[in-house]
Amino acid sequence: MANQTNTLAKSEARYMRVSAQKARLVVDMIRGRQAGDAITILRGVNKRVAPSVEKVLRSAIANAENKSEDVDVDKLFVTEAYVNEGPRMKRIRPAPMGRAYRYQRRMAHIVVKVGERAEAGEE
């Protein structure tokens, strides 16, 4: 495969107070992009979870730098980015006539992995 990637570093944020569905809208924008471009995209996105995703991405880049000294940050790509559902907090809201309505506060686990793309000549 000419577009093969190897994952260098991973970062994850667990128990984020946002639903997984809403976080996936933002994470889908950066998957497969160059790390610098992904940060630029996240800066311009008007979603509440975007700064959190940017923080996770910057952490993954820093982890790649710490893992190996010969990493070129400009060549890093987002190899994997996904959001898993976390636990749900069950809450109760008062309702008319002494009743109670239950609702759930959702959480999400955000995972971002960065790596370098293998060149076509290296295979």
GUKE-866399 format. One record per residue (C-alpha): chain; residue in one letter; residue number from 1; x, y negated, z. Coordinates in Angstrom, 1 decimal. Layout:
<lofis>
LOFI mol type seq x y z
LOFI A A NUM X Y Z
...
</lofis>
This chain:
<lofis>
LOFI mol type seq x y z
LOFI A M 1 0.0 0.0 0.0
LOFI A A 2 1.4 -3.4 -1.0
LOFI A N 3 -0.5 -5.3 1.8
LOFI A Q 4 0.6 -3.1 4.8
LOFI A T 5 1.0 -4.8 8.2
LOFI A N 6 2.7 -3.8 11.4
LOFI A T 7 1.3 -5.0 14.7
LOFI A L 8 4.0 -6.7 16.9
LOFI A A 9 2.0 -8.0 19.8
LOFI A K 10 -1.4 -8.0 21.4
LOFI A S 11 -3.3 -10.3 23.7
LOFI A E 12 -6.8 -10.0 25.2
LOFI A A 13 -9.1 -12.0 27.3
LOFI A R 14 -11.5 -9.9 29.4
LOFI A Y 15 -14.8 -10.8 31.0
LOFI A M 16 -15.3 -14.0 29.0
LOFI A R 17 -18.7 -15.6 29.7
LOFI A V 18 -20.0 -15.6 26.2
LOFI A S 19 -22.0 -13.1 24.3
LOFI A A 20 -20.1 -10.8 22.0
LOFI A Q 21 -22.3 -11.7 19.1
LOFI A K 22 -21.4 -15.4 19.4
LOFI A A 23 -17.7 -14.7 19.9
LOFI A R 24 -17.7 -12.5 16.7
LOFI A L 25 -18.8 -15.4 14.6
LOFI A V 26 -15.5 -17.3 15.5
LOFI A V 27 -13.2 -14.2 15.5
LOFI A D 28 -14.4 -13.2 12.0
LOFI A M 29 -13.1 -16.5 10.7
LOFI A I 30 -9.4 -15.8 11.7
LOFI A R 31 -9.1 -12.1 10.9
LOFI A G 32 -6.3 -11.5 8.3
LOFI A R 33 -5.2 -15.1 8.3
LOFI A Q 34 -1.8 -16.5 8.9
LOFI A A 35 -1.3 -17.5 12.5
LOFI A G 36 -0.8 -21.2 11.8
LOFI A D 37 -3.8 -21.3 9.6
LOFI A A 38 -5.9 -19.5 12.2
LOFI A I 39 -5.0 -22.1 14.8
LOFI A T 40 -6.0 -24.9 12.4
LOFI A I 41 -9.3 -23.2 11.7
LOFI A L 42 -10.1 -22.7 15.4
LOFI A R 43 -9.3 -26.4 16.1
LOFI A G 44 -12.0 -27.4 13.6
LOFI A V 45 -14.7 -24.9 14.6
LOFI A N 46 -17.6 -26.5 16.5
LOFI A K 47 -18.2 -23.5 18.8
LOFI A R 48 -17.8 -23.3 22.6
LOFI A V 49 -15.8 -20.1 22.4
LOFI A A 50 -13.2 -21.4 19.9
LOFI A P 51 -10.8 -22.8 22.5
LOFI A S 52 -10.8 -19.5 24.3
LOFI A V 53 -10.1 -17.6 21.1
LOFI A E 54 -7.3 -20.1 20.3
LOFI A K 55 -5.8 -19.5 23.7
LOFI A V 56 -5.8 -15.7 23.1
LOFI A L 57 -4.2 -16.2 19.7
LOFI A R 58 -1.4 -18.4 21.1
LOFI A S 59 -0.8 -15.8 23.8
LOFI A A 60 -0.4 -13.1 21.2
LOFI A I 61 2.1 -15.3 19.3
LOFI A A 62 4.0 -15.9 22.5
LOFI A N 63 4.0 -12.2 23.3
LOFI A A 64 5.5 -11.5 19.8
LOFI A E 65 8.2 -14.0 20.4
LOFI A N 66 9.0 -12.5 23.8
LOFI A K 67 9.0 -8.9 22.5
LOFI A S 68 11.6 -9.5 19.8
LOFI A E 69 14.0 -12.5 19.1
LOFI A D 70 14.1 -12.0 15.3
LOFI A V 71 10.4 -12.8 14.9
LOFI A D 72 9.6 -15.6 12.5
LOFI A V 73 6.5 -17.3 13.9
LOFI A D 74 5.6 -18.8 10.5
LOFI A K 75 5.3 -15.3 9.0
LOFI A L 76 2.9 -13.9 11.6
LOFI A F 77 -0.6 -12.8 10.6
LOFI A V 78 -3.6 -11.9 12.6
LOFI A T 79 -3.6 -8.2 11.9
LOFI A E 80 -6.6 -7.3 14.1
LOFI A A 81 -9.1 -9.4 15.9
LOFI A Y 82 -12.3 -8.0 17.5
LOFI A V 83 -14.7 -8.6 20.3
LOFI A N 84 -16.2 -5.9 22.5
LOFI A E 85 -19.1 -6.2 24.8
LOFI A G 86 -18.3 -6.5 28.5
LOFI A P 87 -20.6 -5.8 31.5
LOFI A R 88 -23.8 -7.7 31.9
LOFI A M 89 -24.9 -9.6 35.0
LOFI A K 90 -28.5 -9.0 35.8
LOFI A R 91 -30.3 -12.1 37.0
LOFI A I 92 -33.9 -12.9 38.0
LOFI A R 93 -35.8 -16.1 37.1
LOFI A P 94 -39.0 -17.1 39.0
LOFI A A 95 -42.1 -16.7 36.9
LOFI A P 96 -45.8 -17.8 37.5
LOFI A M 97 -48.0 -16.1 40.1
LOFI A G 98 -45.1 -14.8 42.2
LOFI A R 99 -43.7 -12.7 39.5
LOFI A A 100 -40.0 -12.5 38.4
LOFI A Y 101 -38.5 -12.3 34.9
LOFI A R 102 -35.2 -10.5 34.5
LOFI A Y 103 -32.5 -11.7 32.1
LOFI A Q 104 -28.9 -10.7 31.4
LOFI A R 105 -25.8 -12.9 31.3
LOFI A R 106 -23.5 -11.3 28.8
LOFI A M 107 -19.8 -11.0 28.8
LOFI A A 108 -17.2 -10.2 26.1
LOFI A H 109 -13.7 -8.9 25.8
LOFI A I 110 -11.7 -10.7 23.0
LOFI A V 111 -8.7 -8.9 21.5
LOFI A V 112 -6.2 -10.4 19.0
LOFI A K 113 -3.2 -8.6 17.5
LOFI A V 114 -0.5 -10.3 15.4
LOFI A G 115 2.1 -8.8 13.2
LOFI A E 116 4.2 -9.4 10.0
LOFI A R 117 3.1 -8.3 6.6
LOFI A A 118 5.5 -5.8 4.9
LOFI A E 119 6.9 -7.1 1.7
LOFI A A 120 6.3 -5.2 -1.6
LOFI A G 121 10.0 -4.6 -2.1
LOFI A E 122 10.5 -3.1 1.4
LOFI A E 123 8.6 0.1 0.7
</lofis>
